[in-house]
Amino acid sequence: MSEPSLRDLLNVATEAAFLAGRRTLAYFNTGVAIETKADNTPVTRADREAEQIVRDHIGRYFADHTILGEEDGEQPGRADYRWIVDPIDGTKTFVQGVPLYGTLVGVEVRGEPAVGVVYMPALDEMVAAGRGLGCTWNGRPARVSDVSSPAEAAVMVTNVSAAVARSDAYERLASMTKLQRTWGDCYGYVLVATGRAEVMLDPAMKPWDSAPLLPIVTEAGGHFNTWAGEATIWGGDAVATSAAMHETVMDVLKSEKRRG
């Protein structure tokens, strides 16, 4: 059996994210019913239908690949290829009627994040990357910002209270930077990859939240890693930075003073 190229994987991931993302729009700002999962997070019919669309699309091309999704768990398959899916990253944002949510598809090849796609359905923004293939934003090359001074930088966070509850790191970064916003979930990472922000951080992340972000940010010329500096999607937290701001941000995060 021939091995798929990264370009093949990227094409299928892009198509899957687009199809699933467009499906979510059928429920966006419609008052769709909200259920609460065991972990006390919301889920809707849009989440479940979008994930099934991604799974079905992958299955048409790579029926023997492993798929891990936020809503339906892991479908076992070939260990060399694992697709990781978050049908709606930012379900709380989605049910609030705010357009800053995304459909995420990542692919690990032999345990390494190799392909990533984030589609923002309500904004119609597509950011996609493959290892060695570069990063694109709606088909155009995407690059991180070259701002090197913290005083000119923008820092994003999904949840200020969660970041502050963890440690003093976010407050220190906020005091150093020009702009601070909660343009959170995947959108903050999209902003870093496309040069519209310099820093995005989250004190808590699941692998399906992170899977596409590592290849996207790194192929755009930036860094994606844990607060301790490990380049992984499995570390439980995450920070993305431009190359120019990386050292400054990591100095702050590695010296954080924990709370609680």
C-alpha atoms as a printed R data frame, in Angstrom:
    type eleno elety resid chain resno       x      y      z
1   ATOM     1    CA   MET     A     1   0.000  0.000  0.000
2   ATOM     2    CA   SER     A     2   1.432  3.373 -1.002
3   ATOM     3    CA   GLU     A     3   1.957  5.982  1.680
4   ATOM     4    CA   PRO     A     4   0.044  9.259  1.318
5   ATOM     5    CA   SER     A     5   2.114 12.381  0.834
6   ATOM     6    CA   LEU     A     6   1.807 15.282  3.250
7   ATOM     7    CA   ARG     A     7   0.188 17.206  0.413
8   ATOM     8    CA   ASP     A     8  -2.446 14.464  0.086
9   ATOM     9    CA   LEU     A     9  -3.130 14.586  3.817
10  ATOM    10    CA   LEU     A    10  -3.297 18.372  3.784
11  ATOM    11    CA   ASN     A    11  -5.753 18.425  0.904
12  ATOM    12    CA   VAL     A    12  -8.116 15.995  2.617
13  ATOM    13    CA   ALA     A    13  -7.807 17.805  5.956
14  ATOM    14    CA   THR     A    14  -8.617 21.123  4.292
15  ATOM    15    CA   GLU     A    15 -11.653 19.708  2.518
16  ATOM    16    CA   ALA     A    16 -12.894 18.013  5.692
17  ATOM    17    CA   ALA     A    17 -12.541 21.160  7.801
18  ATOM    18    CA   PHE     A    18 -14.354 23.237  5.201
19  ATOM    19    CA   LEU     A    19 -17.268 20.828  4.810
20  ATOM    20    CA   ALA     A    20 -17.695 20.390  8.556
21  ATOM    21    CA   GLY     A    21 -17.306 24.079  9.246
22  ATOM    22    CA   ARG     A    22 -19.958 25.017  6.706
23  ATOM    23    CA   ARG     A    23 -22.306 22.555  8.391
24  ATOM    24    CA   THR     A    24 -21.937 24.388 11.712
25  ATOM    25    CA   LEU     A    25 -23.313 27.535 10.105
26  ATOM    26    CA   ALA     A    26 -26.690 25.822  9.744
27  ATOM    27    CA   TYR     A    27 -26.946 26.049 13.548
28  ATOM    28    CA   PHE     A    28 -25.072 29.279 14.228
29  ATOM    29    CA   ASN     A    29 -27.250 31.942 15.872
30  ATOM    30    CA   THR     A    30 -30.319 29.707 15.620
31  ATOM    31    CA   GLY     A    31 -30.831 28.920 19.310
32  ATOM    32    CA   VAL     A    32 -29.578 25.335 18.901
33  ATOM    33    CA   ALA     A    33 -30.114 23.184 21.996
34  ATOM    34    CA   ILE     A    34 -27.143 22.904 24.354
35  ATOM    35    CA   GLU     A    35 -26.237 19.788 26.326
36  ATOM    36    CA   THR     A    36 -23.676 19.537 29.115
37  ATOM    37    CA   LYS     A    37 -21.043 16.796 28.921
38  ATOM    38    CA   ALA     A    38 -19.562 14.917 31.855
39  ATOM    39    CA   ASP     A    39 -16.661 17.376 32.011
40  ATOM    40    CA   ASN     A    40 -19.165 20.247 32.386
41  ATOM    41    CA   THR     A    41 -18.484 21.648 28.917
42  ATOM    42    CA   PRO     A    42 -21.224 22.325 26.344
43  ATOM    43    CA   VAL     A    43 -21.964 20.311 23.220
44  ATOM    44    CA   THR     A    44 -24.552 20.794 20.496
45  ATOM    45    CA   ARG     A    45 -25.939 18.986 17.499
46  ATOM    46    CA   ALA     A    46 -23.605 21.131 15.402
47  ATOM    47    CA   ASP     A    47 -20.528 19.689 17.170
48  ATOM    48    CA   ARG     A    48 -21.641 16.119 16.631
49  ATOM    49    CA   GLU     A    49 -22.709 16.523 13.014
50  ATOM    50    CA   ALA     A    50 -19.522 18.396 12.110
51  ATOM    51    CA   GLU     A    51 -17.302 15.719 13.637
52  ATOM    52    CA   GLN     A    52 -19.156 13.001 11.747
53  ATOM    53    CA   ILE     A    53 -18.635 14.898  8.497
54  ATOM    54    CA   VAL     A    54 -14.896 15.007  9.157
55  ATOM    55    CA   ARG     A    55 -14.796 11.311 10.017
56  ATOM    56    CA   ASP     A    56 -16.771 10.370  6.909
57  ATOM    57    CA   HIS     A    57 -14.560 12.471  4.665
58  ATOM    58    CA   ILE     A    58 -11.346 11.002  6.056
59  ATOM    59    CA   GLY     A    59 -12.823  7.529  5.671
60  ATOM    60    CA   ARG     A    60 -13.393  8.028  1.958
61  ATOM    61    CA   TYR     A    61  -9.663  8.437  1.394
62  ATOM    62    CA   PHE     A    62  -7.925  6.798  4.353
63  ATOM    63    CA   ALA     A    63 -10.292  4.218  5.807
64  ATOM    64    CA   ASP     A    64  -7.542  2.502  7.794
65  ATOM    65    CA   HIS     A    65  -6.221  5.609  9.580
66  ATOM    66    CA   THR     A    66  -6.765  6.279 13.276
67  ATOM    67    CA   ILE     A    67  -9.156  9.133 14.114
68  ATOM    68    CA   LEU     A    68  -9.366 10.838 17.514
69  ATOM    69    CA   GLY     A    69 -12.245 13.279 17.932
70  ATOM    70    CA   GLU     A    70 -13.359 15.374 20.878
71  ATOM    71    CA   GLU     A    71 -16.953 14.148 20.705
72  ATOM    72    CA   ASP     A    72 -16.704 10.484 19.677
73  ATOM    73    CA   GLY     A    73 -13.320  9.401 20.977
74  ATOM    74    CA   GLU     A    74 -10.799  7.271 19.119
75  ATOM    75    CA   GLN     A    75 -11.477  5.072 16.122
76  ATOM    76    CA   PRO     A    76  -8.518  2.653 15.994
77  ATOM    77    CA   GLY     A    77  -6.511  2.275 12.816
78  ATOM    78    CA   ARG     A    78  -2.963  2.405 11.507
79  ATOM    79    CA   ALA     A    79  -0.639  3.709 14.206
80  ATOM    80    CA   ASP     A    80   1.417  5.674 11.653
81  ATOM    81    CA   TYR     A    81  -1.456  8.073 10.887
82  ATOM    82    CA   ARG     A    82  -3.690  9.651 13.504
83  ATOM    83    CA   TRP     A    83  -6.212 12.354 12.633
84  ATOM    84    CA   ILE     A    84  -7.201 14.577 15.557
85  ATOM    85    CA   VAL     A    85 -10.453 16.519 15.263
86  ATOM    86    CA   ASP     A    86 -12.190 19.305 17.157
87  ATOM    87    CA   PRO     A    87 -15.413 20.016 15.224
88  ATOM    88    CA   ILE     A    88 -16.074 23.286 17.061
89  ATOM    89    CA   ASP     A    89 -13.168 24.744 18.969
90  ATOM    90    CA   GLY     A    90 -14.919 27.355 21.079
91  ATOM    91    CA   THR     A    91 -18.351 25.815 21.576
92  ATOM    92    CA   LYS     A    92 -19.081 28.384 24.304
93  ATOM    93    CA   THR     A    93 -18.254 31.090 21.777
94  ATOM    94    CA   PHE     A    94 -20.426 29.376 19.156
95  ATOM    95    CA   VAL     A    95 -23.497 29.135 21.370
96  ATOM    96    CA   GLN     A    96 -23.013 32.757 22.421
97  ATOM    97    CA   GLY     A    97 -23.379 33.760 18.774
98  ATOM    98    CA   VAL     A    98 -19.821 35.090 18.452
99  ATOM    99    CA   PRO     A    99 -18.051 34.236 15.149
100 ATOM   100    CA   LEU     A   100 -14.601 33.478 16.621
101 ATOM   101    CA   TYR     A   101 -14.916 29.671 16.676
102 ATOM   102    CA   GLY     A   102 -13.206 27.170 14.410
103 ATOM   103    CA   THR     A   103 -13.172 23.659 13.008
104 ATOM   104    CA   LEU     A   104  -9.818 21.982 13.653
105 ATOM   105    CA   VAL     A   105  -8.210 19.031 11.865
106 ATOM   106    CA   GLY     A   106  -4.683 17.877 12.604
107 ATOM   107    CA   VAL     A   107  -2.710 14.840 11.448
108 ATOM   108    CA   GLU     A   108   0.085 13.095 13.291
109 ATOM   109    CA   VAL     A   109   2.445 11.069 11.132
110 ATOM   110    CA   ARG     A   110   4.401  8.499 13.141
111 ATOM   111    CA   GLY     A   111   3.666 10.417 16.307
112 ATOM   112    CA   GLU     A   112   4.684 13.843 15.026
113 ATOM   113    CA   PRO     A   113   2.224 16.671 14.214
114 ATOM   114    CA   ALA     A   114   2.626 17.058 10.472
115 ATOM   115    CA   VAL     A   115  -0.523 18.678  9.067
116 ATOM   116    CA   GLY     A   116  -2.872 21.257 10.509
117 ATOM   117    CA   VAL     A   117  -5.997 23.075  9.339
118 ATOM   118    CA   VAL     A   118  -8.131 25.662 11.121
119 ATOM   119    CA   TYR     A   119 -11.273 26.863  9.363
120 ATOM   120    CA   MET     A   120 -13.222 29.756 10.865
121 ATOM   121    CA   PRO     A   121 -16.663 29.194  9.290
122 ATOM   122    CA   ALA     A   122 -18.389 32.419 10.325
123 ATOM   123    CA   LEU     A   123 -15.385 34.458  9.142
124 ATOM   124    CA   ASP     A   124 -14.617 32.249  6.123
125 ATOM   125    CA   GLU     A   125 -10.914 32.157  7.010
126 ATOM   126    CA   MET     A   126  -8.886 29.038  6.211
127 ATOM   127    CA   VAL     A   127  -5.397 28.571  7.649
128 ATOM   128    CA   ALA     A   128  -3.586 25.401  6.609
129 ATOM   129    CA   ALA     A   129  -0.076 24.003  6.862
130 ATOM   130    CA   GLY     A   130   1.973 20.882  6.268
131 ATOM   131    CA   ARG     A   131   5.463 20.156  7.496
132 ATOM   132    CA   GLY     A   132   7.831 21.575  4.897
133 ATOM   133    CA   LEU     A   133   4.916 22.888  2.816
134 ATOM   134    CA   GLY     A   134   4.551 26.292  4.455
135 ATOM   135    CA   CYS     A   135   1.436 27.885  5.907
136 ATOM   136    CA   THR     A   136  -1.350 29.561  3.953
137 ATOM   137    CA   TRP     A   137  -4.159 31.912  4.917
138 ATOM   138    CA   ASN     A   138  -7.002 31.740  2.398
139 ATOM   139    CA   GLY     A   139  -4.506 30.453 -0.136
140 ATOM   140    CA   ARG     A   140  -1.881 33.150  0.433
141 ATOM   141    CA   PRO     A   141   1.402 32.611  2.304
142 ATOM   142    CA   ALA     A   142   1.043 33.273  6.029
143 ATOM   143    CA   ARG     A   143   3.889 34.590  8.178
144 ATOM   144    CA   VAL     A   144   4.215 35.622 11.786
145 ATOM   145    CA   SER     A   145   4.843 39.217 12.793
146 ATOM   146    CA   ASP     A   146   8.365 40.612 12.926
147 ATOM   147    CA   VAL     A   147   7.592 42.888 15.905
148 ATOM   148    CA   SER     A   148  10.388 42.350 18.416
149 ATOM   149    CA   SER     A   149   9.582 44.907 21.118
150 ATOM   150    CA   PRO     A   150   7.104 43.771 23.798
151 ATOM   151    CA   ALA     A   151   5.896 47.375 24.011
152 ATOM   152    CA   GLU     A   152   4.582 47.025 20.443
153 ATOM   153    CA   ALA     A   153   3.219 43.487 20.787
154 ATOM   154    CA   ALA     A   154  -0.295 42.091 21.170
155 ATOM   155    CA   VAL     A   155  -0.963 39.211 23.561
156 ATOM   156    CA   MET     A   156  -4.075 37.022 23.361
157 ATOM   157    CA   VAL     A   157  -5.586 34.660 25.924
158 ATOM   158    CA   THR     A   158  -8.774 32.607 25.904
159 ATOM   159    CA   ASN     A   159  -9.701 33.119 29.552
160 ATOM   160    CA   VAL     A   160  -8.054 35.796 31.669
161 ATOM   161    CA   SER     A   161  -9.376 34.472 34.974
162 ATOM   162    CA   ALA     A   162  -8.044 30.969 34.279
163 ATOM   163    CA   ALA     A   163  -4.639 32.339 33.322
164 ATOM   164    CA   VAL     A   164  -4.477 34.564 36.406
165 ATOM   165    CA   ALA     A   165  -5.596 31.705 38.651
166 ATOM   166    CA   ARG     A   166  -2.669 29.607 37.453
167 ATOM   167    CA   SER     A   167   0.215 32.035 37.978
168 ATOM   168    CA   ASP     A   168   1.521 35.575 37.539
169 ATOM   169    CA   ALA     A   169   2.696 34.907 33.953
170 ATOM   170    CA   TYR     A   170  -0.229 36.451 32.062
171 ATOM   171    CA   GLU     A   171  -0.238 39.572 34.222
172 ATOM   172    CA   ARG     A   172   3.476 40.044 33.623
173 ATOM   173    CA   LEU     A   173   3.048 39.631 29.873
174 ATOM   174    CA   ALA     A   174   0.076 41.994 29.896
175 ATOM   175    CA   SER     A   175   2.085 44.659 31.697
176 ATOM   176    CA   MET     A   176   4.835 44.420 29.065
177 ATOM   177    CA   THR     A   177   2.708 44.566 25.920
178 ATOM   178    CA   LYS     A   178   0.734 47.130 23.954
179 ATOM   179    CA   LEU     A   179  -2.524 45.245 23.476
180 ATOM   180    CA   GLN     A   180  -4.270 42.480 25.395
181 ATOM   181    CA   ARG     A   181  -7.418 40.786 24.128
182 ATOM   182    CA   THR     A   182  -9.479 37.656 24.782
183 ATOM   183    CA   TRP     A   183  -9.760 36.752 21.113
184 ATOM   184    CA   GLY     A   184  -9.410 33.221 22.292
185 ATOM   185    CA   ASP     A   185  -9.623 29.555 21.439
186 ATOM   186    CA   CYS     A   186  -8.128 28.759 18.038
187 ATOM   187    CA   TYR     A   187  -8.577 32.298 16.735
188 ATOM   188    CA   GLY     A   188  -5.768 33.663 18.881
189 ATOM   189    CA   TYR     A   189  -3.374 31.143 17.332
190 ATOM   190    CA   VAL     A   190  -4.636 32.037 13.854
191 ATOM   191    CA   LEU     A   191  -3.831 35.681 14.630
192 ATOM   192    CA   VAL     A   192  -0.263 34.771 15.599
193 ATOM   193    CA   ALA     A   193   0.256 32.607 12.505
194 ATOM   194    CA   THR     A   194  -1.006 35.376 10.220
195 ATOM   195    CA   GLY     A   195   1.014 38.181 11.816
196 ATOM   196    CA   ARG     A   196  -1.889 39.981 13.501
197 ATOM   197    CA   ALA     A   197  -0.776 39.199 17.068
198 ATOM   198    CA   GLU     A   198   2.536 38.197 18.603
199 ATOM   199    CA   VAL     A   199   1.530 35.970 21.536
200 ATOM   200    CA   MET     A   200  -1.327 33.588 22.322
201 ATOM   201    CA   LEU     A   201  -1.451 31.445 25.439
202 ATOM   202    CA   ASP     A   202  -3.727 29.017 27.258
203 ATOM   203    CA   PRO     A   203  -3.120 27.485 30.698
204 ATOM   204    CA   ALA     A   204  -5.152 24.374 29.803
205 ATOM   205    CA   MET     A   205  -5.369 22.603 26.439
206 ATOM   206    CA   LYS     A   206  -6.535 19.222 25.161
207 ATOM   207    CA   PRO     A   207  -4.768 17.496 22.235
208 ATOM   208    CA   TRP     A   208  -7.678 18.210 19.867
209 ATOM   209    CA   ASP     A   209  -7.369 21.908 20.753
210 ATOM   210    CA   SER     A   210  -3.661 21.862 19.869
211 ATOM   211    CA   ALA     A   211  -3.278 19.300 17.078
212 ATOM   212    CA   PRO     A   212  -3.316 21.595 14.016
213 ATOM   213    CA   LEU     A   213  -1.704 24.555 15.750
214 ATOM   214    CA   LEU     A   214   1.853 23.272 16.034
215 ATOM   215    CA   PRO     A   215   2.349 22.756 12.266
216 ATOM   216    CA   ILE     A   216   0.441 25.948 11.455
217 ATOM   217    CA   VAL     A   217   2.423 28.243 13.733
218 ATOM   218    CA   THR     A   218   5.812 26.666 13.031
219 ATOM   219    CA   GLU     A   219   5.322 26.653  9.268
220 ATOM   220    CA   ALA     A   220   4.382 30.339  9.525
221 ATOM   221    CA   GLY     A   221   7.776 30.968 11.128
222 ATOM   222    CA   GLY     A   222   6.746 31.022 14.787
223 ATOM   223    CA   HIS     A   223   6.863 28.742 17.795
224 ATOM   224    CA   PHE     A   224   4.210 26.538 19.391
225 ATOM   225    CA   ASN     A   225   5.062 24.790 22.643
226 ATOM   226    CA   THR     A   226   4.081 24.222 26.249
227 ATOM   227    CA   TRP     A   227   4.729 26.847 28.901
228 ATOM   228    CA   ALA     A   228   7.792 24.790 29.829
229 ATOM   229    CA   GLY     A   229   9.076 24.995 26.255
230 ATOM   230    CA   GLU     A   230   8.313 21.514 24.879
231 ATOM   231    CA   ALA     A   231   7.101 21.419 21.265
232 ATOM   232    CA   THR     A   232   4.169 19.034 21.728
233 ATOM   233    CA   ILE     A   233   0.379 18.968 21.421
234 ATOM   234    CA   TRP     A   234   0.079 16.672 24.462
235 ATOM   235    CA   GLY     A   235   1.489 18.922 27.176
236 ATOM   236    CA   GLY     A   236  -1.719 20.215 28.751
237 ATOM   237    CA   ASP     A   237  -1.049 23.910 28.101
238 ATOM   238    CA   ALA     A   238   0.159 25.955 25.136
239 ATOM   239    CA   VAL     A   239   1.737 29.165 23.944
240 ATOM   240    CA   ALA     A   240   2.299 30.428 20.417
241 ATOM   241    CA   THR     A   241   4.683 33.256 19.633
242 ATOM   242    CA   SER     A   242   6.325 34.963 16.738
243 ATOM   243    CA   ALA     A   243  10.015 34.121 16.385
244 ATOM   244    CA   ALA     A   244  10.978 37.636 17.448
245 ATOM   245    CA   MET     A   245   9.012 37.441 20.710
246 ATOM   246    CA   HIS     A   246   9.726 33.824 21.620
247 ATOM   247    CA   GLU     A   247  12.663 34.252 23.964
248 ATOM   248    CA   THR     A   248  11.043 37.111 25.884
249 ATOM   249    CA   VAL     A   249   7.785 35.201 26.371
250 ATOM   250    CA   MET     A   250   9.458 31.959 27.386
251 ATOM   251    CA   ASP     A   251  11.577 33.745 29.987
252 ATOM   252    CA   VAL     A   252   8.344 34.913 31.608
253 ATOM   253    CA   LEU     A   253   6.566 31.562 31.399
254 ATOM   254    CA   LYS     A   254   9.477 29.500 32.666
255 ATOM   255    CA   SER     A   255   9.801 31.735 35.720
256 ATOM   256    CA   GLU     A   256   6.064 31.873 36.504
257 ATOM   257    CA   LYS     A   257   4.986 31.946 40.141
258 ATOM   258    CA   ARG     A   258   2.177 29.437 40.591
259 ATOM   259    CA   ARG     A   259  -0.957 30.202 42.578
260 ATOM   260    CA   GLY     A   260  -3.289 27.950 44.483
